[in-house]
């Protein structure tokens, strides 16, 4: 079971990820691309190029866990790869993203900092 708490950060890998990658590949992306410790207990989100699938890597204290989702209809929100800073989602943002919600429409009232990493076009 995954236990998120207020200290759990959700890091987003901005570049498309091959969904054939498993534990070792995602571990290496978290460590080398995101430059974070995969054993930190934080969640790492990876999205494929088509934005139809995503995987999350998480260390629960006993081992690595992969959560995978493929949307049957629609696409995951586009993450702006040109956004210079690291992208960290809140638990609420992650929940909406994981459901396939269009974050562009949800963040109209959000602070400008959040809107910067969500692109205007979702196609």
N, C-alpha and C positions, 0 to 999 in steps of 0.2 A: 504494500500500500504506500502511496506517496503522501507524505505529510508536508504540506507547505506551511510555512509560518511567515511572519512579517519580514524576517531576515532573508528569506529565500528570494534570490534574484533570478530573473528569467532573461538570459542573454540571447540575442538573436544574431545568427550568422547571416550577414547581408548578401553573400554570394550564393548562387544556386548550388544545391548539393545533390549528388547522385544518390537516389534512394536505395541503391543496392549496397551502399555502405552500411556496415554494422558496427559493432562495439568498437573495434580497433580504429576504423576509419573516422567515426564520429568523435572518439576520444582524441585522436590526433588533430582533428579540426578544432575542437574546443581548446586544446593545449597550444597549437601552433598558429592557427588563424585568429581565434578570439583572444589568445594569450591569457587564458584563465585556467585554473586548476580544476580538472574534471572531478576530482575527489572532494571538492568544496561543499557539496550538498546543494549547489545551485543547479538550475535547470538550463539546458542549452537547446535552443530551437533551431532546426535546420529545415529549409524549404526547398522543394525541387524547382527546376526552371519553369515548368508549366504552372506552378502554384496550385497544383491539384493534390499534392501530398506533402506531409511534413513528418519529421521525426524529432523526438525530444530525448536527450540523454540526461540521465539523472543518477547520482550516486546516493543510495539510501542508507549507507553506513555498513552494509554487508556486501554490496555488489552493485554493478552498473545495471541500470534499468533503461530500456528503450520503449518509448511510447510512440506508436506510429498511427497516422490517420490519413486516409484517402477520402476526399470529398466525392460523393457520387454525383453531386450537382453543384455548379458554381466553382469559384476559385477562392483561395486564401487571399487576403489583402496584400497588395504589392508593398514591399519594403523598399525604400529608396536606397540603392546601393551607393549613391554618391554622398549620402549623409556622412560627415566626417567623424562624428563621435560614435562611441559604442551605443548600441540600442539595448535598453533594458526595459522590459515590459513589467507593468504591475500585474498582480494576479487577476485583477478584473479585466485588464486589457488582454491578457493571455487567454482567459476564458472566452471572451468575445472572439478573439482571433481563431481559437481552436474550434469554435462553432461555425466558422466560415463567415462571420459577420463582416460587412464592409466597414473597416475602421475609418475610412475617409468620411463617411457620413456620421459616424458616432463621435468623432473628435471635433465637430464644429465649435463646440464651446470649450474645448480643451486649451490649455496654455499653448502658446506659440512653439515652445520647445518640443512638445509632443508632435505637433503638426509637421514639423520640419522633416521627420524621418518617414512620414507616410506620403507617398506621391499623390499628385492630384488625379492622375488617370489610373483607373483600376483595370485597364485592359492591356 
